[in-house]
Amino acid sequence: MSAPVTAAVVGGGTMGAGIAHVLLAAGSRVTVAEASAERAGAAREAVAASLRKAQDRGKIERTADELLAHLSIVDTLAGLPPAAELVVEAVPEDIDLKRRVLGEVAVTCVNAVLASNTSSLSITALAEGLPGERVVGMHFFNPVPVQALVELVTHDGLPAGTLATVRGYAEALGKTVIEVRDSPGFATSRLGVAVGLEAIRMVEEGVASPEDIDTGMRLGYGWPMGPLRLTDLVGLDVRLSIAAHLERELGPRFTPPELLRTKVARGELGRKTGRGFFDWS
């Protein structure tokens, strides 16, 4: 198993920077595409900071500077390398945006596997009008350099050979792979959101505090992190968006609690804003 020699990531936010990190650490040349020069600069800083942190902790074999020499940042999709073998789309959870991005990438990188990091959107729908035999779900978890899992999402138009290739890429990044048939929320988001929403309802109903709910799940069930702290880490806005999508697809059991809507409306989005169910300031 080997990582792609040439890879690209579209979107240099938290997930995109983390995906670029693990690709670089595995020996790939990586291009990250962002929407503007300012955001491209921020993406470079995010990848550099992540690699330097890993270097300080002894988690990478080469120095951060050596790996950063293989990183390119562009502010247009036309700047992606035509020879890319793998392109991972890591833009916000908007199906129209993702389809537009994948469509442009398909033209620029004519032989690349087109992987979406979506955590809940239909891969079948994303592949419509595209070379579907090249489109796959490749769901990483935050923080990407630390989390061991990649959820590969298949669809009816995906050849077994392409799936095997992507599995090999993921395993070369040091990840454990699970394969999931395309369905709303896949396996991980569907289960994770269900538990997270119920935990929020329990806070809403005064059953227990966020601290005690999380402690109960950590010590009683062996979770490394409680569902409410995880919600803060993922982002309450992201969790609300996924829950609303699952409600449309699977019914009222995924209806977002009013407390979640209220916190998002107040800008309490979790760690990224300093407050969610916990104080991160």
Residue frames as qw, qx, qy, qz and C-alpha x, y, z in Angstrom:
[[0.000, 0.888, 0.459, 0.000, 0.00, 0.00, 0.00],
 [0.416, -0.058, 0.013, 0.908, 1.25, 3.47, -0.83],
 [0.122, 0.723, 0.326, -0.596, -0.17, 6.95, -0.60],
 [0.578, 0.760, 0.255, 0.153, -0.89, 8.82, -3.84],
 [0.610, 0.025, 0.060, 0.790, 2.26, 10.40, -5.26],
 [0.001, 0.144, 0.103, 0.984, 0.32, 13.54, -6.20],
 [0.143, -0.594, -0.783, 0.116, -2.80, 14.55, -4.30],
 [0.028, -0.346, -0.059, -0.936, -4.98, 17.61, -3.82],
 [0.129, -0.513, -0.740, 0.415, -7.40, 18.90, -1.23],
 [0.034, -0.530, -0.325, -0.782, -10.13, 21.43, -2.01],
 [0.522, -0.767, -0.163, -0.336, -10.83, 23.52, 1.07],
 [0.511, 0.332, -0.550, 0.571, -8.18, 24.44, 3.60],
 [0.524, -0.633, 0.102, -0.560, -10.26, 24.71, 6.76],
 [0.553, -0.502, 0.605, -0.276, -9.93, 22.46, 9.79],
 [0.904, 0.096, 0.412, -0.064, -10.69, 19.25, 7.91],
 [0.712, 0.689, -0.080, 0.112, -8.87, 20.16, 4.72],
 [0.036, 0.806, -0.544, 0.230, -5.72, 21.19, 6.57],
 [0.663, -0.369, 0.622, -0.194, -5.80, 17.95, 8.55],
 [0.905, 0.336, 0.262, -0.008, -6.22, 15.86, 5.40],
 [0.484, 0.803, -0.298, 0.178, -3.31, 17.71, 3.77],
 [0.341, -0.693, 0.597, -0.217, -1.22, 17.01, 6.89],
 [0.802, -0.154, 0.573, -0.074, -1.71, 13.23, 6.76],
 [0.810, 0.573, 0.094, 0.076, -1.11, 13.10, 3.00],
 [0.235, 0.849, -0.425, 0.209, 2.15, 15.03, 3.36],
 [0.502, -0.561, 0.625, -0.205, 3.24, 12.85, 6.28],
 [0.881, 0.102, 0.461, -0.036, 2.63, 9.75, 4.12],
 [0.504, -0.242, 0.544, 0.626, 4.93, 11.09, 1.39],
 [0.421, 0.682, 0.550, 0.233, 2.53, 12.68, -1.09],
 [0.157, 0.026, 0.120, 0.980, 2.98, 15.96, -2.92],
 [0.008, 0.656, 0.726, -0.207, -0.10, 17.94, -1.97],
 [0.033, 0.251, 0.199, 0.947, -1.87, 20.96, -3.45],
 [0.005, -0.557, -0.697, 0.452, -4.52, 22.71, -1.37],
 [0.061, 0.428, 0.430, 0.793, -7.06, 24.89, -3.21],
 [0.056, -0.538, -0.563, 0.625, -8.87, 27.73, -1.47],
 [0.285, 0.781, 0.543, 0.119, -11.28, 30.40, -2.69],
 [0.108, 0.981, -0.040, 0.156, -9.06, 33.47, -2.26],
 [0.519, 0.512, -0.469, 0.499, -5.45, 34.47, -1.69],
 [0.320, -0.559, 0.433, -0.631, -6.25, 35.40, 1.92],
 [0.899, -0.210, 0.196, -0.329, -7.84, 32.03, 2.65],
 [0.870, 0.346, -0.300, 0.182, -5.01, 30.26, 0.83],
 [0.206, 0.589, -0.535, 0.570, -2.53, 31.92, 3.16],
 [0.600, -0.414, 0.398, -0.557, -4.56, 30.86, 6.18],
 [0.985, 0.058, -0.061, -0.148, -4.65, 27.29, 4.87],
 [0.643, 0.472, -0.472, 0.375, -0.85, 27.20, 4.56],
 [0.129, -0.536, 0.538, -0.638, -0.50, 28.43, 8.13],
 [0.825, -0.245, 0.209, -0.465, -2.98, 25.83, 9.38],
 [0.952, 0.197, -0.224, 0.062, -1.12, 22.95, 7.70],
 [0.420, 0.543, -0.504, 0.524, 2.24, 24.27, 8.92],
 [0.392, -0.504, 0.450, -0.625, 1.01, 24.64, 12.50],
 [0.944, -0.114, 0.066, -0.303, -0.43, 21.13, 12.47],
 [0.857, 0.321, -0.322, 0.240, 2.81, 19.59, 11.17],
 [0.187, 0.575, -0.515, 0.607, 4.97, 21.52, 13.64],
 [0.655, -0.415, 0.333, -0.537, 2.78, 20.34, 16.51],
 [0.994, 0.048, -0.053, -0.079, 3.18, 16.76, 15.28],
 [0.614, 0.511, -0.430, 0.422, 6.95, 17.26, 15.01],
 [0.182, -0.588, 0.485, -0.621, 7.16, 18.57, 18.58],
 [0.797, -0.255, 0.345, -0.425, 5.32, 15.46, 19.76],
 [0.220, -0.388, 0.875, 0.191, 7.47, 13.09, 17.73],
 [0.693, 0.339, 0.544, -0.329, 4.53, 11.98, 15.58],
 [0.711, 0.695, -0.044, -0.098, 6.16, 12.46, 12.14],
 [0.887, -0.109, 0.172, 0.415, 9.38, 10.94, 10.83],
 [0.486, 0.373, 0.144, 0.778, 10.51, 13.96, 8.79],
 [0.137, -0.311, -0.307, 0.889, 10.64, 17.57, 9.89],
 [0.309, 0.744, 0.483, -0.343, 7.71, 19.86, 9.29],
 [0.124, 0.754, -0.288, -0.577, 9.82, 22.05, 6.99],
 [0.150, -0.205, 0.876, 0.410, 10.80, 19.04, 4.88],
 [0.261, 0.464, 0.847, -0.003, 7.17, 18.07, 4.46],
 [0.196, 0.811, 0.260, -0.486, 6.03, 21.64, 3.78],
 [0.071, -0.485, 0.565, 0.664, 8.43, 21.74, 0.83],
 [0.069, 0.149, 0.910, 0.381, 5.99, 19.35, -0.87],
 [0.124, 0.674, 0.649, -0.330, 2.94, 21.57, -0.21],
 [0.107, 0.173, 0.348, 0.915, 1.50, 23.96, -2.79],
 [0.142, 0.583, 0.597, -0.531, -1.38, 26.35, -2.18],
 [0.098, 0.220, 0.530, 0.813, -3.56, 27.76, -4.98],
 [0.242, 0.339, 0.439, -0.796, -6.59, 30.04, -4.99],
 [0.636, 0.343, -0.205, -0.660, -8.34, 28.56, -8.03],
 [0.872, 0.004, 0.475, -0.120, -9.40, 25.05, -8.96],
 [0.730, 0.671, -0.125, 0.022, -7.70, 25.51, -12.31],
 [0.064, 0.777, -0.596, 0.191, -4.42, 25.52, -10.38],
 [0.836, -0.281, 0.445, -0.155, -4.80, 21.93, -9.23],
 [0.146, -0.471, 0.791, 0.363, -2.24, 19.48, -10.67],
 [0.738, 0.262, -0.309, -0.540, -3.63, 17.66, -13.75],
 [0.540, 0.251, -0.802, 0.038, -1.65, 14.57, -12.73],
 [0.413, -0.328, 0.574, -0.626, -3.34, 14.27, -9.31],
 [0.318, -0.033, -0.940, -0.115, -4.26, 10.70, -8.44],
 [0.290, -0.570, -0.741, 0.205, -6.55, 11.64, -5.54],
 [0.053, -0.372, 0.029, -0.926, -8.52, 14.83, -4.91],
 [0.250, -0.466, -0.783, 0.328, -10.39, 15.15, -1.61],
 [0.132, -0.595, -0.240, -0.755, -13.15, 17.75, -1.50],
 [0.401, -0.378, -0.649, 0.525, -13.49, 19.27, 1.99],
 [0.088, -0.286, -0.090, -0.950, -15.76, 22.27, 1.43],
 [0.380, -0.030, 0.515, -0.768, -18.88, 23.05, 3.53],
 [0.260, 0.222, 0.938, -0.050, -21.84, 20.64, 3.63],
 [0.467, 0.561, 0.091, -0.678, -23.74, 22.14, 0.71],
 [0.742, 0.176, 0.627, 0.159, -24.59, 19.65, -2.02],
 [0.524, 0.837, 0.150, 0.052, -24.70, 22.24, -4.82],
 [0.070, -0.892, 0.443, 0.060, -21.30, 23.63, -3.81],
 [0.597, -0.348, 0.712, 0.123, -19.80, 20.17, -3.57],
 [0.738, 0.440, 0.499, 0.112, -21.18, 19.11, -6.97],
 [0.359, 0.931, -0.072, 0.007, -19.84, 22.28, -8.59],
 [0.269, -0.761, 0.585, 0.079, -16.41, 21.73, -7.06],
 [0.684, -0.102, 0.712, 0.122, -16.27, 18.07, -8.05],
 [0.669, 0.671, 0.320, 0.027, -17.42, 18.95, -11.58],
 [0.215, 0.932, -0.292, -0.011, -14.61, 21.45, -12.04],
 [0.430, -0.580, 0.690, 0.055, -12.05, 19.10, -10.52],
 [0.810, 0.196, 0.553, 0.025, -13.16, 16.27, -12.81],
 [0.598, 0.795, 0.055, 0.083, -12.20, 18.39, -15.82],
 [0.017, 0.887, -0.453, 0.091, -8.89, 19.60, -14.43],
 [0.286, -0.444, 0.843, -0.096, -7.71, 16.31, -12.89],
 [0.703, 0.214, -0.372, -0.567, -8.85, 13.87, -15.55],
 [0.665, 0.099, -0.740, 0.011, -7.54, 10.68, -13.93],
 [0.047, -0.290, 0.662, -0.689, -8.01, 11.45, -10.26],
 [0.312, -0.468, -0.822, 0.086, -10.26, 9.66, -7.85],
 [0.169, -0.495, -0.033, -0.852, -12.78, 12.30, -6.73],
 [0.433, -0.314, -0.780, 0.325, -13.36, 11.83, -3.01],
 [0.276, -0.680, -0.108, -0.671, -15.84, 13.79, -0.92],
 [0.232, 0.089, -0.737, 0.629, -15.27, 14.27, 2.79],
 [0.515, -0.386, -0.156, -0.749, -19.00, 14.77, 3.34],
 [0.100, -0.137, 0.862, -0.477, -20.27, 13.40, 6.63],
 [0.422, 0.317, 0.699, -0.483, -23.90, 12.95, 5.57],
 [0.510, 0.534, -0.122, -0.663, -24.74, 13.95, 1.97],
 [0.901, 0.234, 0.356, -0.081, -25.63, 11.29, -0.61],
 [0.337, -0.428, 0.632, 0.551, -22.64, 10.17, -2.65],
 [0.422, 0.419, 0.755, 0.277, -25.05, 8.94, -5.33],
 [0.170, 0.929, 0.317, -0.092, -26.49, 12.46, -5.62],
 [0.232, -0.796, 0.325, 0.455, -23.01, 14.02, -5.65],
 [0.444, -0.171, 0.741, 0.473, -21.98, 11.70, -8.49],
 [0.501, 0.673, 0.541, -0.058, -24.92, 12.65, -10.75],
 [0.405, 0.914, 0.014, 0.000, -23.68, 14.22, -13.98],
 [0.147, -0.790, 0.591, 0.074, -20.07, 13.42, -13.07],
 [0.606, 0.311, -0.729, -0.066, -17.84, 10.48, -13.99],
 [0.754, -0.497, 0.104, -0.417, -19.43, 8.40, -11.24],
 [0.950, 0.033, -0.247, 0.188, -16.88, 5.63, -11.54],
 [0.487, 0.362, -0.359, 0.709, -14.38, 8.10, -10.03],
 [0.310, -0.571, 0.145, -0.746, -16.55, 9.50, -7.20],
 [0.644, -0.234, -0.700, 0.199, -16.40, 8.04, -3.69],
 [0.446, -0.840, 0.001, -0.308, -17.11, 9.13, -0.14],
 [0.668, 0.149, -0.484, 0.545, -13.94, 9.42, 1.96],
 [0.422, -0.821, -0.131, -0.361, -15.10, 10.62, 5.38],
 [0.481, 0.232, -0.551, 0.641, -12.25, 11.64, 7.68],
 [0.520, -0.738, -0.429, 0.022, -12.71, 12.54, 11.35],
 [0.098, 0.800, -0.204, 0.555, -11.57, 15.56, 13.33],
 [0.060, 0.835, -0.406, -0.368, -8.74, 16.00, 14.23],
 [0.863, 0.436, -0.206, -0.148, -7.61, 14.15, 11.12],
 [0.368, 0.583, -0.690, 0.221, -3.97, 13.55, 12.17],
 [0.278, -0.306, 0.760, -0.501, -5.15, 11.89, 15.41],
 [0.780, 0.112, 0.341, -0.512, -8.37, 10.05, 14.53],
 [0.354, -0.267, 0.862, 0.247, -7.74, 6.54, 13.20],
 [0.523, 0.418, 0.737, -0.092, -10.91, 6.07, 11.15],
 [0.206, 0.260, -0.409, -0.850, -11.82, 6.70, 7.51],
 [0.574, 0.365, 0.654, -0.329, -15.36, 5.83, 6.43],
 [0.009, -0.152, 0.676, 0.721, -15.46, 4.90, 2.73],
 [0.541, 0.412, 0.463, -0.569, -18.91, 5.34, 1.20],
 [0.238, -0.003, 0.822, 0.518, -19.77, 3.35, -1.90],
 [0.564, 0.422, 0.157, -0.693, -22.50, 3.74, -4.52],
 [0.850, 0.279, 0.439, -0.078, -23.81, 1.54, -7.30],
 [0.632, 0.769, -0.075, 0.055, -21.62, 3.17, -9.96],
 [0.190, -0.813, 0.550, -0.020, -18.33, 2.69, -8.11],
 [0.818, 0.297, -0.493, -0.023, -16.12, -0.08, -9.55],
 [0.877, -0.461, -0.059, 0.123, -14.51, -2.49, -7.11],
 [0.734, 0.214, -0.068, 0.642, -11.09, -1.51, -8.42],
 [0.041, 0.681, -0.056, 0.729, -11.61, 2.16, -7.55],
 [0.687, -0.666, -0.017, -0.291, -12.81, 1.24, -4.08],
 [0.918, -0.185, -0.067, 0.344, -9.73, -0.94, -3.57],
 [0.500, 0.460, -0.076, 0.730, -7.46, 1.88, -4.71],
 [0.236, -0.725, 0.066, -0.644, -9.01, 4.36, -2.28],
 [0.860, -0.505, -0.053, -0.050, -8.89, 1.85, 0.56],
 [0.830, 0.073, -0.097, 0.545, -5.18, 1.43, -0.16],
 [0.196, 0.615, -0.087, 0.759, -4.64, 5.19, -0.07],
 [0.538, -0.704, 0.015, -0.464, -6.46, 5.49, 3.26],
 [0.927, -0.344, -0.049, 0.142, -4.56, 2.60, 4.82],
 [0.675, 0.311, -0.113, 0.659, -1.28, 4.12, 3.62],
 [0.084, -0.692, 0.114, -0.708, -2.20, 7.18, 5.69],
 [0.137, 0.134, -0.812, 0.552, -2.29, 4.94, 8.75],
 [0.546, -0.082, 0.161, -0.818, -6.08, 4.85, 8.90],
 [0.266, 0.154, 0.946, -0.105, -8.46, 2.00, 9.66],
 [0.307, 0.040, -0.446, -0.840, -11.15, 1.75, 6.99],
 [0.416, 0.315, 0.795, -0.310, -14.81, 0.82, 7.20],
 [0.057, -0.081, -0.644, -0.758, -16.98, 0.49, 4.08],
 [0.282, 0.423, 0.611, -0.607, -20.56, 1.75, 4.14],
 [0.249, 0.490, 0.703, 0.451, -23.27, 1.67, 1.49],
 [0.018, -0.195, -0.071, -0.978, -24.54, 5.13, 0.55],
 [0.328, -0.650, -0.679, -0.096, -27.41, 5.99, 2.89],
 [0.132, -0.865, -0.034, -0.483, -28.40, 9.10, 4.87],
 [0.471, -0.785, 0.333, -0.227, -25.75, 9.84, 7.48],
 [0.527, 0.418, -0.735, 0.086, -23.80, 6.71, 6.49],
 [0.716, -0.313, -0.605, 0.154, -22.94, 4.72, 9.66],
 [0.468, -0.123, -0.429, 0.763, -20.99, 7.09, 11.87],
 [0.111, -0.171, 0.021, -0.979, -22.88, 10.36, 11.46],
 [0.589, -0.369, -0.491, -0.525, -26.23, 8.63, 11.78],
 [0.711, -0.389, -0.544, 0.219, -25.33, 6.97, 15.07],
 [0.412, -0.058, -0.299, 0.859, -23.26, 9.86, 16.41],
 [0.198, -0.281, -0.123, -0.931, -25.95, 12.44, 15.70],
 [0.635, -0.448, -0.541, -0.322, -28.67, 10.24, 17.24],
 [0.645, -0.371, -0.480, 0.465, -26.77, 10.03, 20.54],
 [0.265, 0.036, -0.109, 0.957, -25.75, 13.69, 20.41],
 [0.321, -0.400, -0.306, -0.802, -29.32, 14.90, 19.86],
 [0.682, -0.505, -0.521, -0.087, -30.63, 12.77, 22.72],
 [0.553, -0.225, -0.371, 0.711, -27.93, 14.18, 25.00],
 [0.014, 0.191, 0.054, 0.980, -29.01, 17.71, 24.04],
 [0.528, -0.480, -0.454, -0.533, -32.65, 16.83, 24.77],
 [0.684, -0.406, -0.529, 0.296, -31.58, 15.59, 28.21],
 [0.307, -0.076, -0.210, 0.925, -29.93, 18.94, 28.93],
 [0.232, -0.308, -0.311, -0.869, -33.02, 20.71, 27.61],
 [0.657, -0.470, -0.491, -0.326, -35.26, 18.66, 29.92],
 [0.314, -0.711, 0.416, -0.472, -33.02, 19.18, 32.96],
 [0.963, -0.114, -0.244, -0.029, -32.19, 15.49, 33.28],
 [0.773, -0.396, 0.038, 0.494, -28.52, 16.19, 34.01],
 [0.026, -0.875, 0.228, 0.426, -25.80, 18.74, 33.34],
 [0.692, 0.644, -0.320, -0.059, -23.62, 18.51, 30.21],
 [0.016, 0.623, -0.749, 0.226, -20.66, 17.62, 32.47],
 [0.576, -0.171, 0.723, -0.340, -22.50, 14.74, 34.13],
 [0.859, 0.420, 0.125, -0.265, -23.96, 13.39, 30.89],
 [0.550, 0.682, -0.481, 0.035, -20.52, 13.31, 29.32],
 [0.178, -0.509, 0.786, -0.303, -18.90, 11.80, 32.41],
 [0.784, 0.029, 0.495, -0.373, -21.56, 9.10, 32.41],
 [0.849, 0.511, -0.057, -0.120, -20.81, 8.12, 28.82],
 [0.317, 0.701, -0.616, 0.167, -17.04, 8.24, 29.34],
 [0.194, -0.400, 0.817, -0.368, -16.91, 6.20, 32.52],
 [0.720, 0.085, 0.527, -0.443, -20.02, 4.08, 32.04],
 [0.848, 0.473, 0.212, -0.108, -19.57, 3.21, 28.36],
 [0.720, -0.225, 0.369, 0.543, -15.89, 3.80, 27.72],
 [0.452, 0.834, 0.204, 0.243, -16.34, 6.70, 25.31],
 [0.604, 0.012, -0.105, 0.790, -13.09, 8.69, 24.98],
 [0.025, -0.016, 0.043, -0.999, -15.19, 11.87, 24.82],
 [0.272, 0.454, 0.720, -0.449, -18.77, 12.59, 25.82],
 [0.359, 0.568, 0.644, 0.365, -21.43, 13.40, 23.18],
 [0.001, -0.967, -0.241, 0.085, -21.78, 17.05, 24.22],
 [0.350, -0.696, 0.378, 0.500, -18.07, 17.83, 24.23],
 [0.476, 0.093, 0.709, 0.512, -17.91, 16.09, 20.86],
 [0.244, 0.817, 0.507, 0.129, -20.75, 18.31, 19.64],
 [0.164, -0.929, 0.075, 0.322, -18.73, 21.34, 20.72],
 [0.454, -0.404, 0.587, 0.535, -15.70, 20.02, 18.85],
 [0.417, 0.389, 0.714, 0.406, -17.62, 19.26, 15.66],
 [0.062, -0.013, -0.121, -0.991, -19.50, 22.57, 15.82],
 [0.333, 0.390, 0.694, -0.505, -23.12, 23.05, 16.84],
 [0.462, 0.564, -0.137, -0.671, -23.88, 24.60, 13.45],
 [0.287, 0.317, -0.846, -0.318, -22.48, 21.55, 11.68],
 [0.080, 0.132, 0.957, -0.245, -24.44, 19.20, 13.92],
 [0.411, 0.489, 0.387, -0.665, -27.63, 21.21, 13.33],
 [0.438, 0.500, -0.444, -0.601, -27.13, 21.06, 9.55],
 [0.204, 0.160, -0.957, -0.130, -26.59, 17.31, 9.59],
 [0.200, 0.265, 0.827, -0.453, -29.57, 16.73, 11.90],
 [0.470, 0.510, 0.113, -0.711, -31.83, 18.80, 9.64],
 [0.407, 0.390, -0.689, -0.455, -30.67, 16.77, 6.63],
 [0.106, 0.005, -0.990, 0.093, -31.30, 13.48, 8.44],
 [0.350, 0.358, 0.574, -0.649, -34.73, 14.70, 9.56],
 [0.532, 0.480, -0.220, -0.662, -35.65, 15.31, 5.91],
 [0.437, 0.335, -0.793, -0.260, -34.33, 11.92, 4.85],
 [0.346, -0.018, -0.922, 0.174, -35.22, 9.68, 7.81],
 [0.437, -0.627, -0.574, -0.294, -38.01, 11.39, 9.68],
 [0.316, -0.837, 0.011, -0.446, -38.78, 13.10, 13.00],
 [0.858, -0.436, -0.116, 0.246, -36.48, 11.02, 15.18],
 [0.622, 0.043, 0.020, 0.782, -33.71, 13.35, 13.94],
 [0.026, -0.898, -0.261, -0.352, -35.64, 16.60, 14.57],
 [0.412, 0.309, -0.402, 0.757, -33.10, 19.05, 16.09],
 [0.360, -0.614, -0.586, 0.388, -33.87, 20.03, 19.70],
 [0.047, 0.950, 0.202, 0.233, -34.89, 23.64, 20.24],
 [0.542, -0.766, 0.171, 0.301, -31.89, 24.13, 22.53],
 [0.653, -0.029, 0.445, 0.612, -29.56, 23.31, 19.64],
 [0.294, 0.714, 0.406, 0.489, -31.32, 25.81, 17.37],
 [0.268, -0.956, -0.118, -0.019, -31.19, 28.47, 20.10],
 [0.627, -0.564, 0.271, 0.463, -27.48, 28.05, 20.75],
 [0.558, 0.239, 0.467, 0.643, -26.67, 28.23, 17.03],
 [0.094, 0.861, 0.352, 0.355, -28.79, 31.39, 16.69],
 [0.409, -0.905, 0.038, 0.109, -26.85, 32.93, 19.60],
 [0.437, 0.766, -0.451, 0.141, -23.53, 32.08, 17.94],
 [0.547, -0.525, 0.628, -0.175, -22.62, 29.48, 20.57],
 [0.802, 0.426, -0.337, -0.248, -21.10, 27.06, 18.07],
 [0.964, -0.172, -0.072, 0.188, -18.67, 25.21, 20.32],
 [0.702, -0.376, 0.100, 0.596, -14.91, 25.37, 20.53],
 [0.465, 0.358, 0.312, 0.747, -14.50, 27.56, 17.44],
 [0.099, -0.754, -0.179, -0.624, -16.48, 30.41, 19.06],
 [0.076, 0.379, -0.595, 0.704, -15.36, 29.80, 22.66],
 [0.419, -0.002, 0.636, -0.648, -18.68, 28.52, 23.97],
 [0.497, -0.088, -0.703, -0.501, -21.15, 25.75, 23.21],
 [0.772, -0.492, -0.364, -0.170, -22.24, 23.31, 25.87],
 [0.739, -0.417, -0.143, 0.509, -18.89, 24.01, 27.54],
 [0.008, -0.979, 0.124, 0.164, -16.70, 27.09, 28.00],
 [0.871, 0.216, 0.098, 0.430, -13.67, 26.89, 25.69],
 [0.141, 0.957, -0.089, 0.239, -12.36, 30.41, 26.35]]
